[in-house]
Amino acid sequence: MTQPTFQTCLTDKTTESFQTCNKNMIEQIKKVYTTIEGFDTLTINAYSLGSIIVSFGITIVSNLKPQDLIDRSIELSKILNGSFELQTTGLVEVTVPSGLVHYHTDATVNCKTKEDLGAQPLWNINNGNGVFLITNGTVSTVSTQQKQSTVTLQQVDELWEGVYICLFVQQNSSVTIYHTANATMNICLIPKIRNSTNTAYPRCKSADDVLLVTIICEIDKTSENYTVTWSEYASAGRNTFGKNILTCLFNI
């Protein structure tokens, strides 16, 4: 926003000039958005430079028509001589399988909208290693119909555990609206086990020899809870945690 009228909104909040500017800003925003059915509250969160950036939130308590939000935002952008970036919650819903998804099974993630947003959804996953775009591939298939999009997953593994984000973007020359929702899918992981022995090659000199052999079983450290069991002839040793490894010992 570039109007010099609102420069004093960047001054100290305790000053009279800020109070006057803030009041004027609230009046300008309310004048437009209160015409939306179900308008409830307006909150100014912060002002910052660049030229003047206003962070605010509004609450709509009834079903919001996305086109109404676009039309009112375009109108307000002309009044304030600025551009808008808005993010909504509640217009989009993401659902994932309930409970834990078993390792190497299929899963489906759905994204539904209350209104036709006239835009193609973008799917992303945050799996702890970063945010990645989901497209059609060997594991995932994305299909989209009116007001619904689905990600079908085949033979999921640890890479597909995380937060699924569904995003619709509506854009005008002065207004960009992000309709987004997310949900977390948990996968019951099967660890990759690495086995070794100490001594590596036990040598029996006769059929009557009895040798003590230590078997080392290691998996990468995770947040999963595992029960470790051994064969009936094994004597379990002490389990230890390294920096990134769980080590289990038993003797035979």
Phi and psi in degrees as GROMACS dihedral restraints (atoms count N, CA, C in turn):
[ dihedral_restraints ]
;  ai    aj    ak    al  type     phi  dphi    fc
    3     4     5     6     1  -118.2    20    10
    4     5     6     7     1     1.9    20    10
    6     7     8     9     1   -63.9    20    10
    7     8     9    10     1   125.0    20    10
    9    10    11    12     1   -65.3    20    10
   10    11    12    13     1   -19.1    20    10
   12    13    14    15     1   -56.4    20    10
   13    14    15    16     1   -31.5    20    10
   15    16    17    18     1  -102.5    20    10
   16    17    18    19     1    14.7    20    10
   18    19    20    21     1   -61.8    20    10
   19    20    21    22     1   -33.6    20    10
   21    22    23    24     1   -70.9    20    10
   22    23    24    25     1    -8.9    20    10
   24    25    26    27     1   -69.8    20    10
   25    26    27    28     1   -11.0    20    10
   27    28    29    30     1   -92.9    20    10
   28    29    30    31     1    -2.0    20    10
   30    31    32    33     1   -83.2    20    10
   31    32    33    34     1   178.8    20    10
   33    34    35    36     1   -57.6    20    10
   34    35    36    37     1   136.1    20    10
   36    37    38    39     1   -64.1    20    10
   37    38    39    40     1   -20.2    20    10
   39    40    41    42     1   -83.8    20    10
   40    41    42    43     1    -9.7    20    10
   42    43    44    45     1   -81.6    20    10
   43    44    45    46     1   155.3    20    10
   45    46    47    48     1   -67.8    20    10
   46    47    48    49     1   -34.1    20    10
   48    49    50    51     1   -63.9    20    10
   49    50    51    52     1   -39.1    20    10
   51    52    53    54     1   -65.4    20    10
   52    53    54    55     1   -45.9    20    10
   54    55    56    57     1   -58.5    20    10
   55    56    57    58     1   -41.0    20    10
   57    58    59    60     1   -67.3    20    10
   58    59    60    61     1   -44.2    20    10
   60    61    62    63     1   -64.3    20    10
   61    62    63    64     1   -44.7    20    10
   63    64    65    66     1   -62.2    20    10
   64    65    66    67     1   -41.8    20    10
   66    67    68    69     1   -62.2    20    10
   67    68    69    70     1   -42.2    20    10
   69    70    71    72     1   -64.5    20    10
   70    71    72    73     1   -40.3    20    10
   72    73    74    75     1   -63.3    20    10
   73    74    75    76     1   -45.0    20    10
   75    76    77    78     1   -60.4    20    10
   76    77    78    79     1   -42.0    20    10
   78    79    80    81     1   -63.7    20    10
   79    80    81    82     1   -41.4    20    10
   81    82    83    84     1   -64.9    20    10
   82    83    84    85     1   -43.3    20    10
   84    85    86    87     1   -69.6    20    10
   85    86    87    88     1   -43.6    20    10
   87    88    89    90     1   -64.2    20    10
   88    89    90    91     1   -35.8    20    10
   90    91    92    93     1   -56.6    20    10
   91    92    93    94     1   -32.8    20    10
   93    94    95    96     1   -92.4    20    10
   94    95    96    97     1   -50.1    20    10
   96    97    98    99     1   -76.5    20    10
   97    98    99   100     1   -20.7    20    10
   99   100   101   102     1   -70.2    20    10
  100   101   102   103     1   -10.7    20    10
  102   103   104   105     1   -79.6    20    10
  103   104   105   106     1    -8.7    20    10
  105   106   107   108     1   -80.5    20    10
  106   107   108   109     1   129.5    20    10
  108   109   110   111     1   -61.2    20    10
  109   110   111   112     1   130.3    20    10
  111   112   113   114     1    91.1    20    10
  112   113   114   115     1     4.5    20    10
  114   115   116   117     1   -57.9    20    10
  115   116   117   118     1   134.0    20    10
  117   118   119   120     1  -120.2    20    10
  118   119   120   121     1   -61.5    20    10
  120   121   122   123     1  -136.6    20    10
  121   122   123   124     1   157.4    20    10
  123   124   125   126     1  -131.9    20    10
  124   125   126   127     1   132.5    20    10
  126   127   128   129     1  -130.7    20    10
  127   128   129   130     1   124.7    20    10
  129   130   131   132     1   -87.5    20    10
  130   131   132   133     1   119.0    20    10
  132   133   134   135     1   -89.3    20    10
  133   134   135   136     1   -41.9    20    10
  135   136   137   138     1  -168.3    20    10
  136   137   138   139     1   158.1    20    10
  138   139   140   141     1  -119.0    20    10
  139   140   141   142     1   143.2    20    10
  141   142   143   144     1  -149.4    20    10
  142   143   144   145     1   165.7    20    10
  144   145   146   147     1   -74.0    20    10
  145   146   147   148     1   147.7    20    10
  147   148   149   150     1   132.7    20    10
  148   149   150   151     1    52.5    20    10
  150   151   152   153     1   -62.9    20    10
  151   152   153   154     1   -61.3    20    10
  153   154   155   156     1  -128.2    20    10
  154   155   156   157     1   119.5    20    10
  156   157   158   159     1  -109.2    20    10
  157   158   159   160     1   126.7    20    10
  159   160   161   162     1  -112.6    20    10
  160   161   162   163     1   121.4    20    10
  162   163   164   165     1  -100.2    20    10
  163   164   165   166     1   119.6    20    10
  165   166   167   168     1  -143.5    20    10
  166   167   168   169     1   162.5    20    10
  168   169   170   171     1  -134.1    20    10
  169   170   171   172     1   142.7    20    10
  171   172   173   174     1  -125.9    20    10
  172   173   174   175     1   150.9    20    10
  174   175   176   177     1  -117.5    20    10
  175   176   177   178     1   127.1    20    10
  177   178   179   180     1  -113.5    20    10
  178   179   180   181     1   123.7    20    10
  180   181   182   183     1   -96.3    20    10
  181   182   183   184     1    -2.4    20    10
  183   184   185   186     1  -120.5    20    10
  184   185   186   187     1   175.3    20    10
  186   187   188   189     1   -59.7    20    10
  187   188   189   190     1   122.7    20    10
  189   190   191   192     1   -94.0    20    10
  190   191   192   193     1   130.2    20    10
  192   193   194   195     1   -86.3    20    10
  193   194   195   196     1   118.9    20    10
  195   196   197   198     1   -55.2    20    10
  196   197   198   199     1   -35.0    20    10
  198   199   200   201     1   -66.3    20    10
  199   200   201   202     1   -34.2    20    10
  201   202   203   204     1   -61.6    20    10
  202   203   204   205     1   -41.5    20    10
  204   205   206   207     1   -64.9    20    10
  205   206   207   208     1   -40.9    20    10
  207   208   209   210     1   -63.9    20    10
  208   209   210   211     1   -47.9    20    10
  210   211   212   213     1   -61.4    20    10
  211   212   213   214     1   -44.0    20    10
  213   214   215   216     1   -68.6    20    10
  214   215   216   217     1   -36.5    20    10
  216   217   218   219     1   -68.8    20    10
  217   218   219   220     1   -38.1    20    10
  219   220   221   222     1   -62.9    20    10
  220   221   222   223     1   -43.0    20    10
  222   223   224   225     1   -60.0    20    10
  223   224   225   226     1   -45.2    20    10
  225   226   227   228     1   -68.8    20    10
  226   227   228   229     1   -34.5    20    10
  228   229   230   231     1   -63.4    20    10
  229   230   231   232     1   -32.7    20    10
  231   232   233   234     1   -72.0    20    10
  232   233   234   235     1   -39.8    20    10
  234   235   236   237     1   -65.4    20    10
  235   236   237   238     1   -42.4    20    10
  237   238   239   240     1   -92.6    20    10
  238   239   240   241     1    -4.2    20    10
  240   241   242   243     1    56.0    20    10
  241   242   243   244     1    54.6    20    10
  243   244   245   246     1  -148.2    20    10
  244   245   246   247     1  -174.1    20    10
  246   247   248   249     1  -123.3    20    10
  247   248   249   250     1   160.6    20    10
  249   250   251   252     1  -126.7    20    10
  250   251   252   253     1   139.0    20    10
  252   253   254   255     1  -123.2    20    10
  253   254   255   256     1   116.2    20    10
  255   256   257   258     1  -119.9    20    10
  256   257   258   259     1   146.8    20    10
  258   259   260   261     1  -127.1    20    10
  259   260   261   262     1   127.7    20    10
  261   262   263   264     1  -105.8    20    10
  262   263   264   265     1   154.3    20    10
  264   265   266   267     1  -129.5    20    10
  265   266   267   268     1   145.1    20    10
  267   268   269   270     1   104.3    20    10
  268   269   270   271     1   -20.1    20    10
  270   271   272   273     1   -85.9    20    10
  271   272   273   274     1   -19.9    20    10
  273   274   275   276     1  -124.1    20    10
  274   275   276   277     1   141.2    20    10
  276   277   278   279     1  -131.9    20    10
  277   278   279   280     1   132.0    20    10
  279   280   281   282     1  -111.5    20    10
  280   281   282   283     1   133.2    20    10
  282   283   284   285     1  -124.1    20    10
  283   284   285   286     1   139.0    20    10
  285   286   287   288     1  -123.7    20    10
  286   287   288   289     1   165.6    20    10
  288   289   290   291     1   -57.6    20    10
  289   290   291   292     1   139.0    20    10
  291   292   293   294     1   -75.6    20    10
  292   293   294   295     1   147.3    20    10
  294   295   296   297     1    72.6    20    10
  295   296   297   298     1  -163.9    20    10
  297   298   299   300     1   -84.2    20    10
  298   299   300   301     1   135.8    20    10
  300   301   302   303     1   -89.4    20    10
  301   302   303   304     1   129.5    20    10
  303   304   305   306     1   -71.5    20    10
  304   305   306   307     1   143.7    20    10
  306   307   308   309     1   -58.2    20    10
  307   308   309   310     1   136.6    20    10
  309   310   311   312     1    61.0    20    10
  310   311   312   313     1    34.5    20    10
  312   313   314   315     1  -116.9    20    10
  313   314   315   316     1   172.6    20    10
  315   316   317   318     1   -90.6    20    10
  316   317   318   319     1   153.2    20    10
  318   319   320   321     1  -148.1    20    10
  319   320   321   322     1   156.2    20    10
  321   322   323   324     1  -130.2    20    10
  322   323   324   325     1   133.8    20    10
  324   325   326   327     1  -118.1    20    10
  325   326   327   328     1   128.5    20    10
  327   328   329   330     1  -115.0    20    10
  328   329   330   331     1   146.7    20    10
  330   331   332   333     1  -130.2    20    10
  331   332   333   334     1   121.5    20    10
  333   334   335   336     1  -122.8    20    10
  334   335   336   337     1   146.5    20    10
  336   337   338   339     1  -118.1    20    10
  337   338   339   340     1   148.6    20    10
  339   340   341   342     1   -76.5    20    10
  340   341   342   343     1   -26.8    20    10
  342   343   344   345     1  -129.6    20    10
  343   344   345   346     1   157.4    20    10
  345   346   347   348     1   -73.2    20    10
  346   347   348   349     1   113.7    20    10
  348   349   350   351     1   -87.7    20    10
  349   350   351   352     1    -6.0    20    10
  351   352   353   354     1    63.4    20    10
  352   353   354   355     1    29.7    20    10
  354   355   356   357     1  -145.8    20    10
  355   356   357   358     1   152.6    20    10
  357   358   359   360     1   -83.0    20    10
  358   359   360   361     1   137.4    20    10
  360   361   362   363     1   -76.1    20    10
  361   362   363   364     1   151.5    20    10
  363   364   365   366     1  -110.5    20    10
  364   365   366   367     1   128.8    20    10
  366   367   368   369     1  -104.5    20    10
  367   368   369   370     1   134.1    20    10
  369   370   371   372     1  -135.6    20    10
  370   371   372   373     1   158.1    20    10
  372   373   374   375     1  -130.4    20    10
  373   374   375   376     1   133.4    20    10
  375   376   377   378     1  -105.6    20    10
  376   377   378   379     1   104.4    20    10
  378   379   380   381     1  -103.5    20    10
  379   380   381   382     1    17.5    20    10
  381   382   383   384     1    94.3    20    10
  382   383   384   385     1   -20.4    20    10
  384   385   386   387     1  -102.5    20    10
  385   386   387   388     1     0.6    20    10
  387   388   389   390     1   141.1    20    10
  388   389   390   391     1   180.0    20    10
  390   391   392   393     1  -105.7    20    10
  391   392   393   394     1   126.3    20    10
  393   394   395   396     1  -126.7    20    10
  394   395   396   397     1   139.5    20    10
  396   397   398   399     1   -73.0    20    10
  397   398   399   400     1   136.0    20    10
  399   400   401   402     1  -100.0    20    10
  400   401   402   403     1   123.8    20    10
  402   403   404   405     1  -133.0    20    10
  403   404   405   406     1  -178.0    20    10
  405   406   407   408     1   -68.4    20    10
  406   407   408   409     1   130.6    20    10
  408   409   410   411     1  -156.8    20    10
  409   410   411   412     1  -160.2    20    10
  411   412   413   414     1   -70.9    20    10
  412   413   414   415     1   -28.4    20    10
  414   415   416   417     1  -104.0    20    10
  415   416   417   418     1   -41.2    20    10
  417   418   419   420     1  -106.4    20    10
  418   419   420   421     1   142.9    20    10
  420   421   422   423     1  -132.1    20    10
  421   422   423   424     1   123.9    20    10
  423   424   425   426     1  -104.0    20    10
  424   425   426   427     1   125.3    20    10
  426   427   428   429     1  -127.2    20    10
  427   428   429   430     1   141.4    20    10
  429   430   431   432     1  -132.3    20    10
  430   431   432   433     1   131.8    20    10
  432   433   434   435     1  -125.3    20    10
  433   434   435   436     1   179.3    20    10
  435   436   437   438     1   -62.8    20    10
  436   437   438   439     1   124.4    20    10
  438   439   440   441     1    66.6    20    10
  439   440   441   442     1    15.6    20    10
  441   442   443   444     1  -157.0    20    10
  442   443   444   445     1   140.4    20    10
  444   445   446   447     1  -137.4    20    10
  445   446   447   448     1   144.9    20    10
  447   448   449   450     1  -132.6    20    10
  448   449   450   451     1   136.2    20    10
  450   451   452   453     1  -108.6    20    10
  451   452   453   454     1   117.0    20    10
  453   454   455   456     1  -101.4    20    10
  454   455   456   457     1   125.6    20    10
  456   457   458   459     1  -115.0    20    10
  457   458   459   460     1   137.3    20    10
  459   460   461   462     1  -116.1    20    10
  460   461   462   463     1   131.1    20    10
  462   463   464   465     1    54.7    20    10
  463   464   465   466     1    59.6    20    10
  465   466   467   468     1   -68.4    20    10
  466   467   468   469     1   149.5    20    10
  468   469   470   471     1  -132.2    20    10
  469   470   471   472     1  -164.7    20    10
  471   472   473   474     1   -63.3    20    10
  472   473   474   475     1   -22.1    20    10
  474   475   476   477     1   -68.6    20    10
  475   476   477   478     1   -18.8    20    10
  477   478   479   480     1  -103.5    20    10
  478   479   480   481     1     8.0    20    10
  480   481   482   483     1   -86.9    20    10
  481   482   483   484     1   133.8    20    10
  483   484   485   486     1   153.6    20    10
  484   485   486   487     1  -162.2    20    10
  486   487   488   489     1   -94.4    20    10
  487   488   489   490     1   121.1    20    10
  489   490   491   492     1   -94.1    20    10
  490   491   492   493     1   127.4    20    10
  492   493   494   495     1  -118.3    20    10
  493   494   495   496     1   124.7    20    10
  495   496   497   498     1  -110.6    20    10
  496   497   498   499     1   125.7    20    10
  498   499   500   501     1  -132.7    20    10
  499   500   501   502     1   128.7    20    10
  501   502   503   504     1  -113.3    20    10
  502   503   504   505     1   134.6    20    10
  504   505   506   507     1  -118.5    20    10
  505   506   507   508     1   122.9    20    10
  507   508   509   510     1  -109.8    20    10
  508   509   510   511     1   129.8    20    10
  510   511   512   513     1  -134.4    20    10
  511   512   513   514     1   138.1    20    10
  513   514   515   516     1  -128.5    20    10
  514   515   516   517     1   172.3    20    10
  516   517   518   519     1   -58.4    20    10
  517   518   519   520     1   -30.7    20    10
  519   520   521   522     1  -120.3    20    10
  520   521   522   523     1    -4.2    20    10
  522   523   524   525     1  -135.1    20    10
  523   524   525   526     1   129.7    20    10
  525   526   527   528     1  -125.5    20    10
  526   527   528   529     1   126.7    20    10
  528   529   530   531     1  -121.1    20    10
  529   530   531   532     1   127.9    20    10
  531   532   533   534     1  -106.2    20    10
  532   533   534   535     1   114.3    20    10
  534   535   536   537     1  -100.1    20    10
  535   536   537   538     1   115.0    20    10
  537   538   539   540     1  -138.7    20    10
  538   539   540   541     1   155.5    20    10
  540   541   542   543     1  -155.7    20    10
  541   542   543   544     1   160.0    20    10
  543   544   545   546     1  -149.8    20    10
  544   545   546   547     1   161.9    20    10
  546   547   548   549     1  -155.2    20    10
  547   548   549   550     1   153.3    20    10
  549   550   551   552     1  -103.5    20    10
  550   551   552   553     1   129.6    20    10
  552   553   554   555     1  -107.1    20    10
  553   554   555   556     1   127.0    20    10
  555   556   557   558     1  -104.3    20    10
  556   557   558   559     1   135.1    20    10
  558   559   560   561     1  -116.2    20    10
  559   560   561   562     1   131.3    20    10
  561   562   563   564     1   -76.5    20    10
  562   563   564   565     1   106.0    20    10
  564   565   566   567     1   -86.0    20    10
  565   566   567   568     1   144.1    20    10
  567   568   569   570     1  -102.8    20    10
  568   569   570   571     1   121.2    20    10
  570   571   572   573     1   -72.8    20    10
  571   572   573   574     1   150.8    20    10
  573   574   575   576     1   -87.1    20    10
  574   575   576   577     1   116.7    20    10
  576   577   578   579     1   -98.0    20    10
  577   578   579   580     1   133.1    20    10
  579   580   581   582     1  -113.7    20    10
  580   581   582   583     1   121.1    20    10
  582   583   584   585     1  -109.6    20    10
  583   584   585   586     1   144.9    20    10
  585   586   587   588     1  -152.9    20    10
  586   587   588   589     1   166.7    20    10
  588   589   590   591     1  -125.1    20    10
  589   590   591   592     1   154.7    20    10
  591   592   593   594     1  -136.4    20    10
  592   593   594   595     1   102.2    20    10
  594   595   596   597     1   -79.1    20    10
  595   596   597   598     1   150.2    20    10
  597   598   599   600     1   -65.5    20    10
  598   599   600   601     1   -38.8    20    10
  600   601   602   603     1  -130.0    20    10
  601   602   603   604     1    81.7    20    10
  603   604   605   606     1   -63.2    20    10
  604   605   606   607     1   139.0    20    10
  606   607   608   609     1  -112.5    20    10
  607   608   609   610     1   118.8    20    10
  609   610   611   612     1   -98.9    20    10
  610   611   612   613     1   121.7    20    10
  612   613   614   615     1   -84.2    20    10
  613   614   615   616     1   -26.7    20    10
  615   616   617   618     1  -146.9    20    10
  616   617   618   619     1   168.6    20    10
  618   619   620   621     1   -67.7    20    10
  619   620   621   622     1   -17.7    20    10
  621   622   623   624     1   -95.2    20    10
  622   623   624   625     1    -2.8    20    10
  624   625   626   627     1   -66.4    20    10
  625   626   627   628     1   139.7    20    10
  627   628   629   630     1  -119.0    20    10
  628   629   630   631     1   115.1    20    10
  630   631   632   633     1  -112.3    20    10
  631   632   633   634     1   143.7    20    10
  633   634   635   636     1   -95.0    20    10
  634   635   636   637     1   118.1    20    10
  636   637   638   639     1  -119.4    20    10
  637   638   639   640     1   130.9    20    10
  639   640   641   642     1   -97.4    20    10
  640   641   642   643     1   126.0    20    10
  642   643   644   645     1  -100.7    20    10
  643   644   645   646     1   128.4    20    10
  645   646   647   648     1  -107.5    20    10
  646   647   648   649     1   125.5    20    10
  648   649   650   651     1  -120.8    20    10
  649   650   651   652     1   122.0    20    10
  651   652   653   654     1  -127.4    20    10
  652   653   654   655     1   141.6    20    10
  654   655   656   657     1  -134.6    20    10
  655   656   657   658     1   158.3    20    10
  657   658   659   660     1   -66.6    20    10
  658   659   660   661     1   142.0    20    10
  660   661   662   663     1   -69.0    20    10
  661   662   663   664     1   129.7    20    10
  663   664   665   666     1  -137.4    20    10
  664   665   666   667     1   178.1    20    10
  666   667   668   669     1   -88.7    20    10
  667   668   669   670     1    -1.5    20    10
  669   670   671   672     1   -73.0    20    10
  670   671   672   673     1   152.0    20    10
  672   673   674   675     1  -100.7    20    10
  673   674   675   676     1   124.2    20    10
  675   676   677   678     1  -122.6    20    10
  676   677   678   679     1   145.6    20    10
  678   679   680   681     1  -101.2    20    10
  679   680   681   682     1   124.3    20    10
  681   682   683   684     1   -98.8    20    10
  682   683   684   685     1   124.2    20    10
  684   685   686   687     1  -128.1    20    10
  685   686   687   688     1   152.3    20    10
  687   688   689   690     1  -124.4    20    10
  688   689   690   691     1   171.5    20    10
  690   691   692   693     1   -69.5    20    10
  691   692   693   694     1   165.9    20    10
  693   694   695   696     1   -65.4    20    10
  694   695   696   697     1   -18.1    20    10
  696   697   698   699     1   -96.0    20    10
  697   698   699   700     1     2.8    20    10
  699   700   701   702     1   -99.8    20    10
  700   701   702   703     1   148.9    20    10
  702   703   704   705     1  -113.1    20    10
  703   704   705   706     1   112.8    20    10
  705   706   707   708     1   -67.5    20    10
  706   707   708   709     1   139.2    20    10
  708   709   710   711     1   -98.3    20    10
  709   710   711   712     1  -158.7    20    10
  711   712   713   714     1   -91.7    20    10
  712   713   714   715     1   132.0    20    10
  714   715   716   717     1   -82.9    20    10
  715   716   717   718     1   137.5    20    10
  717   718   719   720     1  -130.7    20    10
  718   719   720   721     1   151.4    20    10
  720   721   722   723     1  -111.7    20    10
  721   722   723   724     1   121.8    20    10
  723   724   725   726     1   -92.2    20    10
  724   725   726   727     1  -165.4    20    10
  726   727   728   729     1   -60.4    20    10
  727   728   729   730     1   -44.9    20    10
  729   730   731   732     1  -134.2    20    10
  730   731   732   733     1    15.4    20    10
  732   733   734   735     1  -135.4    20    10
  733   734   735   736     1   139.6    20    10
  735   736   737   738     1  -102.8    20    10
  736   737   738   739     1   125.4    20    10
  738   739   740   741     1  -113.6    20    10
  739   740   741   742     1   128.7    20    10
  741   742   743   744     1  -117.7    20    10
  742   743   744   745     1   136.9    20    10
  744   745   746   747     1  -120.0    20    10
  745   746   747   748     1   144.4    20    10
  747   748   749   750     1  -149.4    20    10
  748   749   750   751     1   156.5    20    10
  750   751   752   753     1  -115.7    20    10
  751   752   753   754     1   140.4    20    10
